Each structure stands twice: as C-alpha cells, then as structure tokens.
Amino acid sequence: MVSDEKYQSLISWNATGTSFYIMRVQEFAATVLPLHFKHSNFSSFVRQLNMYFSF
C-alpha cells in the first residue's frame, strides 16, 4: 500500500524508509483503507498499527 505509486499523493515512506506519512487522512481513509481492510475508519487503522508494532 505504501509503495504503490497510485497512492503516492496520499501516503509515502519517509527519507530513510523507516516510517510513513499520510498526507490526506480523510481521502486515504475513504479510498485506500476499504481496499485492504474491512473498514474505512482511520482510528481503527492506527490502533491496528499500534498493536502490530507494540512488541
């Protein structure tokens, strides 16, 4: 998702490739999240990331 060129205006890696930026959260949630998850809720997406990276 982050490396997909068609979403580069919405999400991209930082300069070192260790994290990513989401530039337009509402558009990202409405267009990209439903393609990869069962929801379009940005807060749920962040919560899932935090659970995944917490260990």
FENNOR-V460940 format. One line per field, one symbol per residue. ss: DSSP state (H for helix, E for strand, C for the rest). psi: psi as a letter, one per 40 degrees, with the letter a starting at -180 (. if undefined). burial: I if it has 16 or more other C-alpha atoms within 10 Angstrom, else O. Layout:
# FENNOR-V460940
ss=???
psi=???
burial=???
This chain:
# FENNOR-V460940
ss=CCCCHHHCCCEEECCCCCCEEECCHHHHHHHHHHHHCCCCCHHHHHHHHHHHCCC
psi=ddehdeededhiiideeeiiihdgdddddddddedeieifhdddddddddddee.
burial=OOOOOOOOOIIIOOOOOOOOOIOOOOOIIOOIIOOOOOOIOOOOOOOOOOOOOOO
